[in-house]
Amino acid sequence: MSNSLGQMFRITSFGESHGQCIGVVIDGCPAGLPVAVEEIQRQVDRRKPIAGTFATARTEPDKVQILSGIFNGLTTGAPICMIVTNQDVESGAYARMASQIRPGHADYTAFIKYGGLNDFRGGGRFSGRITAGFVMAGAIARKLLQGIGVEIIAHTSEIGGIKEIPQSYESIKKNVDTNPLHCADPFAVDAMLKVIEAARKSGDSVGGVVSGMAVNVPAGLGEPVFDTLDGELAKSLLAIPAVKGVGFGSGFNSVTSKGSINNDQFIVKEGNVGTVTNNAGGILGGISNGEPILLDVAIKPTPSISLPQNTIDIRTLDPVRLEIQGRHDACIVPRVVPVVETMMALTLCDFAIRAGLIPQVLNHDGKMKSHGSTNLP
C-alpha cells in the first residue's frame, strides 16, 4: 500500500472504518505554528453526518486527540500524530456478507490485492471514514497557507442532476455552511434535497459535483513535468473514496469551445499580470499563474444501497442476490465538501514549502509575508 502523500509536507494515513481509530501523522510541518485542538475539531465536525437528514445513522463523536508534535500550543517541528476513535461500530451485517462482493465497492479488488486478509468491515481501509484523518491534517495545512494569504473553499455545485447557478466567491463564503448540503445557491437546495429524499425512499442513492476554489495562490507553484500542480491536485483528490473525475477551469467543457474563446487573454491587474477569464483554472503548464485555482470533482452515487443487486460469492463463485444492510448515506456529496478543501490544502501547502514560501521555523504568531494575487473570480 501507499499511505503517504506529499514530499516536504507529508502525511501518512492509518486506520480502518471499524478498527480502533482513524489517524494521521504529519511530517514536515514547520515549528512555531499556533494550533488549538478546537481549530482542528471544527474542520472534522464539518464532515460529520447531520442528524435527521439523508446521511448515515452512524454517529461518531470524532473527538480529535493530538498525540504528538504540538507543545504549549505551538508545533514543534516533530511529527504530529492525531486520531479519532471509532465508537459507534456495528459490524454484524458485514460479517454475514463477508464473501459477497458488493457492486461499486472495492471488495473484489481488495480481496485480490491482499489475498482476502484485508479488514472488510464497513469497507475497511477503503471507506470514506478514513478521510477524517485527511481533514485533521488539512486543518494544519490550511492554517499554514493562511499565513501566506491563501484561502480555500469548496461547495456542492450539483446533486442528482440539479445544478446551482454559478456563484461569486463572496456568495460561496456567505452561504456554503448555512444548509446541510454545503450548497452556495439557496434556491437549488430544496430541489437537491427532494432528489436525495426520493432516492432514499426508493432504496437508491445519487451523486454530484463538488467545486473547489483557492484564491491568492502565488504564481509559480508546480514542478513540471511529472509533479505538475494540477497533476498532484488530481492525485490527492482521487484518493477520496467515490471520486471518479477531476476537471480544472472549463474542464471537459473546453472540448466544445474554440481557442479564441478558451484562451485566457493576459492583462495587468493592479500592477500584476492577470487574465481576463480563467478557463485554465489558475494553472498553465502545470504551474500556478496567480489566478484563482478552480476545479470540479465528480462524486459517484453511494454504492451501498438497499435495493437488491446481483453479485457473486468470491469464495465459491456462486451467484448471489445481495441486499445490503447497515447504515449508509443516500448522498455523500455534502460530506465530501470539507475533504475536497482538505486535499487542496495539503497539496498547495506541500508545494508552497517546496517553493520556499513557508519557512521551517515560523514567528510565534505563525504569520508569514503574504505572496500572490488578490484576484477573485
C-alpha positions as CSV (number, residue, x, y, z in Angstrom):
1,M,0.0,0.0,0.0
2,S,0.9,3.6,-0.4
3,N,-0.5,5.5,2.5
4,S,1.6,8.7,2.4
5,L,1.0,11.9,0.4
6,G,3.3,14.9,-0.2
7,Q,7.1,15.4,-0.2
8,M,8.1,18.2,2.2
9,F,4.7,18.4,4.0
10,R,4.0,14.7,4.1
11,I,1.0,12.9,5.7
12,T,0.6,9.2,6.5
13,S,-2.9,7.9,6.9
14,F,-3.8,5.0,9.1
15,G,-6.9,3.1,10.4
16,E,-9.9,1.3,9.2
17,S,-13.7,2.0,9.3
18,H,-14.4,-0.4,12.1
19,G,-11.0,-0.6,13.6
20,Q,-9.9,1.1,16.9
21,C,-9.2,4.5,15.4
22,I,-8.7,6.7,12.4
23,G,-5.5,8.7,12.4
24,V,-2.8,10.7,10.5
25,V,0.8,11.6,11.0
26,I,2.2,14.8,9.6
27,D,5.9,15.0,8.9
28,G,7.5,18.3,7.8
29,C,5.2,20.8,9.5
30,P,7.2,23.9,10.4
31,A,7.9,24.7,14.0
32,G,6.1,27.7,15.6
33,L,2.6,27.4,14.2
34,P,0.0,28.1,16.8
35,V,-2.6,25.3,16.9
36,A,-5.5,24.7,19.1
37,V,-7.4,21.4,19.1
38,E,-10.6,23.3,18.7
39,E,-9.4,24.6,15.3
40,I,-8.9,21.0,14.1
41,Q,-12.1,19.8,15.7
42,R,-14.1,22.5,13.8
43,Q,-13.0,21.1,10.4
44,V,-13.6,17.5,11.4
45,D,-17.1,18.3,12.6
46,R,-17.9,19.7,9.1
47,R,-17.5,16.2,7.5
48,K,-19.8,14.5,10.0
49,P,-23.3,13.5,9.0
50,I,-26.1,15.9,10.0
51,A,-28.6,14.2,12.3
52,G,-32.1,13.8,10.9
53,T,-31.1,14.2,7.3
54,F,-30.3,11.9,4.3
55,A,-27.0,10.8,5.8
56,T,-25.9,7.7,7.6
57,A,-27.3,6.9,11.1
58,R,-23.8,6.2,12.3
59,T,-23.0,8.9,14.8
60,E,-19.3,9.1,15.7
61,P,-18.3,11.8,18.2
62,D,-14.9,12.1,16.3
63,K,-13.2,13.9,19.2
64,V,-9.8,14.8,18.0
65,Q,-6.8,13.7,20.1
66,I,-3.4,15.2,19.5
67,L,-0.7,12.7,20.5
68,S,2.5,14.4,19.5
69,G,4.1,17.3,17.7
70,I,2.3,20.2,19.5
71,F,3.7,21.6,22.8
72,N,2.5,24.7,24.6
73,G,0.1,25.4,21.8
74,L,2.8,25.5,19.1
75,T,4.0,23.0,16.6
76,T,7.5,21.7,17.5
77,G,8.7,20.6,14.1
78,A,8.4,17.0,15.2
79,P,5.8,14.6,13.6
80,I,2.3,15.5,14.5
81,C,0.1,12.5,15.3
82,M,-3.7,12.8,15.6
83,I,-6.5,10.3,16.0
84,V,-10.3,10.0,16.4
85,T,-11.6,6.7,17.9
86,N,-14.3,4.5,16.3
87,Q,-17.1,4.1,18.8
88,D,-20.4,3.7,17.0
89,V,-19.5,0.4,15.3
90,E,-21.9,-2.3,14.1
91,S,-20.0,-5.0,12.2
92,G,-22.6,-7.8,12.2
93,A,-24.1,-7.0,8.8
94,Y,-20.6,-7.1,7.2
95,A,-19.7,-10.4,8.9
96,R,-22.9,-12.0,7.4
97,M,-22.0,-11.0,3.9
98,A,-18.2,-11.1,4.2
99,S,-17.7,-13.1,1.0
100,Q,-20.4,-11.4,-1.0
101,I,-18.6,-8.7,-3.0
102,R,-20.7,-5.6,-3.2
103,P,-21.2,-3.8,-6.5
104,G,-19.5,-0.5,-6.7
105,H,-17.2,-1.2,-3.7
106,A,-13.5,-2.2,-3.5
107,D,-14.4,-5.6,-2.0
108,Y,-13.3,-7.6,-5.1
109,T,-10.1,-5.6,-5.9
110,A,-9.1,-5.5,-2.2
111,F,-9.7,-9.3,-1.9
112,I,-7.4,-9.9,-4.9
113,K,-4.8,-7.4,-3.9
114,Y,-4.4,-8.6,-0.3
115,G,-5.4,-12.3,-0.6
116,G,-8.6,-11.8,1.4
117,L,-6.7,-10.7,4.5
118,N,-7.9,-7.1,4.4
119,D,-10.4,-5.7,7.1
120,F,-13.7,-5.7,5.1
121,R,-15.9,-4.3,7.8
122,G,-17.5,-1.1,6.7
123,G,-15.2,-1.0,3.7
124,G,-12.1,-1.1,6.0
125,R,-9.3,0.9,4.5
126,F,-11.4,1.8,1.5
127,S,-14.1,3.5,3.5
128,G,-14.8,7.2,3.3
129,R,-14.3,7.2,7.1
130,I,-10.5,7.4,6.6
131,T,-10.9,10.9,5.3
132,A,-11.4,12.0,8.9
133,G,-7.6,11.7,9.2
134,F,-7.1,13.7,6.0
135,V,-9.2,16.5,7.4
136,M,-7.2,16.7,10.6
137,A,-4.0,17.1,8.6
138,G,-5.8,19.6,6.3
139,A,-6.6,21.8,9.2
140,I,-2.9,22.3,9.9
141,A,-2.2,22.8,6.2
142,R,-4.9,25.4,5.8
143,K,-3.5,27.4,8.7
144,L,0.0,27.4,7.2
145,L,-1.5,28.6,3.9
146,Q,-3.4,31.4,5.6
147,G,0.0,32.7,6.7
148,I,0.8,33.5,3.0
149,G,-2.7,34.7,2.3
150,V,-4.1,31.6,0.5
151,E,-7.8,30.8,1.2
152,I,-9.6,27.6,0.1
153,I,-13.3,27.0,-0.1
154,A,-15.4,24.3,-1.7
155,H,-19.2,23.8,-2.2
156,T,-21.8,21.5,-3.6
157,S,-22.5,22.6,-7.1
158,E,-24.6,19.7,-8.4
159,I,-26.6,16.8,-6.9
160,G,-28.6,14.3,-8.9
161,G,-28.7,16.5,-12.0
162,I,-29.7,19.6,-10.1
163,K,-27.1,22.3,-10.7
164,E,-26.6,25.5,-8.8
165,I,-26.5,28.9,-10.5
166,P,-22.8,29.9,-10.6
167,Q,-21.9,31.9,-7.5
168,S,-19.3,34.5,-6.7
169,Y,-16.5,33.9,-4.1
170,E,-18.3,36.2,-1.7
171,S,-21.6,34.4,-2.1
172,I,-20.0,31.0,-1.6
173,K,-18.3,32.1,1.6
174,K,-21.6,33.5,2.9
175,N,-23.9,30.6,2.1
176,V,-21.9,27.4,2.0
177,D,-22.3,26.5,5.7
178,T,-25.9,27.7,6.0
179,N,-27.5,24.5,4.8
180,P,-26.9,20.7,5.2
181,L,-25.8,20.4,1.6
182,H,-23.0,23.0,1.7
183,C,-24.5,24.5,-1.4
184,A,-23.9,28.2,-2.2
185,D,-27.1,28.6,-4.1
186,P,-30.0,28.8,-1.6
187,F,-32.6,28.3,-4.4
188,A,-31.1,25.0,-5.5
189,V,-31.0,23.4,-2.0
190,D,-34.7,22.4,-1.9
191,A,-34.6,20.8,-5.3
192,M,-31.5,18.9,-4.4
193,L,-33.0,17.7,-1.1
194,K,-36.1,16.4,-2.9
195,V,-33.9,14.4,-5.3
196,I,-31.9,12.9,-2.4
197,E,-35.1,12.1,-0.4
198,A,-36.7,10.4,-3.5
199,A,-33.6,8.2,-3.9
200,R,-33.5,7.4,-0.2
201,K,-37.2,6.3,-0.1
202,S,-36.6,4.0,-3.2
203,G,-33.5,2.4,-1.5
204,D,-31.2,4.1,-4.0
205,S,-28.6,6.9,-4.0
206,V,-27.4,9.9,-6.0
207,G,-24.1,11.5,-6.7
208,G,-23.0,15.0,-7.7
209,V,-20.2,17.6,-8.1
210,V,-18.1,19.4,-5.5
211,S,-16.4,22.6,-6.8
212,G,-13.3,23.9,-5.1
213,M,-11.6,27.3,-5.2
214,A,-8.2,28.6,-3.9
215,V,-7.6,32.3,-4.0
216,N,-4.4,34.3,-3.6
217,V,-2.3,31.4,-4.8
218,P,1.1,32.7,-5.8
219,A,2.2,32.2,-9.4
220,G,5.0,29.7,-9.9
221,L,3.8,26.7,-7.8
222,G,4.3,23.3,-9.5
223,E,7.2,21.1,-10.6
224,P,6.9,20.0,-14.3
225,V,6.9,17.7,-15.9
226,F,5.8,14.9,-13.6
227,D,5.0,16.9,-10.4
228,T,2.7,19.4,-12.0
229,L,0.3,21.3,-9.7
230,D,-2.8,20.1,-11.4
231,G,-1.5,16.5,-11.6
232,E,-0.7,16.4,-7.9
233,L,-4.1,18.1,-7.0
234,A,-5.9,15.4,-9.1
235,K,-3.9,12.7,-7.4
236,S,-4.8,13.8,-3.9
237,L,-8.5,14.4,-4.9
238,L,-8.8,11.0,-6.5
239,A,-7.6,9.5,-3.2
240,I,-11.0,10.4,-1.8
241,P,-13.3,7.4,-2.0
242,A,-16.1,7.9,-4.5
243,V,-14.3,10.5,-6.6
244,K,-14.4,9.5,-10.3
245,G,-13.2,12.6,-12.0
246,V,-11.4,15.9,-11.6
247,G,-11.6,18.9,-14.0
248,F,-9.8,22.3,-13.9
249,G,-11.3,25.6,-15.0
250,S,-13.6,25.0,-18.0
251,G,-12.5,21.3,-17.9
252,F,-14.4,19.0,-20.2
253,N,-16.5,22.0,-21.5
254,S,-13.3,23.2,-23.2
255,V,-13.5,20.4,-25.8
256,T,-16.6,22.1,-27.4
257,S,-15.0,25.5,-27.3
258,K,-12.6,27.2,-29.6
259,G,-9.1,28.5,-28.9
260,S,-10.2,32.1,-29.4
261,I,-12.8,31.7,-26.6
262,N,-11.0,29.2,-24.3
263,N,-7.7,31.1,-24.2
264,D,-7.3,33.4,-21.2
265,Q,-6.0,36.7,-22.5
266,F,-3.4,38.5,-20.4
267,I,-3.8,41.9,-18.9
268,V,-2.3,43.9,-16.0
269,K,-4.3,43.9,-12.7
270,E,-3.2,46.3,-10.0
271,G,0.4,46.1,-11.3
272,N,0.4,42.3,-11.6
273,V,0.0,40.0,-14.6
274,G,-3.5,38.6,-14.8
275,T,-6.1,37.2,-17.2
276,V,-9.5,38.4,-18.4
277,T,-11.0,35.0,-18.0
278,N,-10.0,31.9,-16.1
279,N,-10.7,28.9,-18.3
280,A,-7.4,27.4,-17.3
281,G,-8.5,27.2,-13.7
282,G,-5.4,29.1,-12.5
283,I,-2.8,26.6,-13.8
284,L,-0.8,26.7,-17.1
285,G,1.8,24.1,-18.0
286,G,1.3,22.5,-14.6
287,I,2.3,25.8,-12.8
288,S,0.0,28.2,-10.9
289,N,-0.4,31.5,-12.8
290,G,-1.7,33.7,-9.9
291,E,-5.4,33.4,-10.8
292,P,-7.8,31.5,-8.5
293,I,-7.4,27.8,-8.8
294,L,-10.8,26.4,-9.9
295,L,-11.7,22.7,-10.0
296,D,-14.7,20.4,-10.1
297,V,-14.8,16.9,-8.5
298,A,-17.2,14.3,-9.7
299,I,-18.7,12.1,-6.9
300,K,-20.4,8.9,-7.8
301,P,-23.6,7.7,-6.1
302,T,-23.1,5.9,-2.8
303,P,-22.6,2.3,-3.8
304,S,-24.2,0.9,-0.6
305,I,-27.9,0.8,-1.5
306,S,-30.8,-1.3,-0.1
307,L,-32.1,-2.3,-3.5
308,P,-31.4,-6.0,-4.4
309,Q,-28.4,-6.4,-6.6
310,N,-26.7,-9.4,-8.4
311,T,-23.2,-10.4,-7.4
312,I,-21.2,-13.5,-6.6
313,D,-19.7,-15.2,-3.5
314,I,-16.0,-14.6,-4.0
315,R,-15.1,-17.9,-2.3
316,T,-17.5,-20.2,-4.1
317,L,-18.1,-18.1,-7.3
318,D,-21.8,-18.9,-6.9
319,P,-24.3,-16.2,-7.9
320,V,-25.9,-14.3,-5.0
321,R,-28.8,-11.9,-4.8
322,L,-27.4,-9.3,-2.4
323,E,-29.4,-6.9,-0.2
324,I,-27.0,-4.7,1.6
325,Q,-27.8,-4.0,5.3
326,G,-26.2,-1.4,7.5
327,R,-26.2,2.4,7.8
328,H,-25.5,4.3,4.7
329,D,-25.8,7.8,3.1
330,A,-28.3,8.4,0.3
331,C,-25.9,11.1,-0.9
332,I,-22.3,11.6,0.3
333,V,-21.6,14.7,-1.8
334,P,-22.1,17.3,1.1
335,R,-19.7,15.3,3.3
336,V,-17.1,15.4,0.6
337,V,-17.0,19.2,0.6
338,P,-14.6,19.7,3.5
339,V,-12.5,16.8,2.2
340,V,-12.0,18.5,-1.1
341,E,-10.9,21.6,0.7
342,T,-8.5,19.4,2.7
343,M,-6.9,17.7,-0.3
344,M,-6.4,21.1,-2.0
345,A,-4.8,22.5,1.2
346,L,-2.5,19.5,1.7
347,T,-1.2,19.8,-1.9
348,L,-0.8,23.5,-2.0
349,C,0.9,23.6,1.3
350,D,3.4,21.0,0.2
351,F,4.2,23.0,-3.0
352,A,4.4,26.3,-1.0
353,I,7.0,24.7,1.3
354,R,8.9,23.3,-1.7
355,A,8.9,26.7,-3.2
356,G,10.4,28.3,0.0
357,L,7.3,30.4,0.7
358,I,6.8,28.8,4.1
359,P,9.9,28.7,6.3
360,Q,10.8,25.7,8.5
361,V,10.5,27.9,11.7
362,L,7.8,30.5,12.0
363,N,7.3,33.6,14.0
364,H,5.5,32.8,17.2
365,D,2.3,34.4,15.7
366,G,2.6,31.9,12.9
367,K,2.4,34.6,10.3
368,M,4.4,34.9,7.1
369,K,4.7,37.5,4.5
370,S,1.8,37.2,2.1
371,H,2.7,36.4,-1.5
372,G,0.5,36.1,-4.5
373,S,-2.5,37.6,-6.3
374,T,-5.6,39.1,-4.6
375,N,-7.6,38.4,-7.8
376,L,-11.1,36.9,-7.2
377,P,-13.3,35.2,-9.8
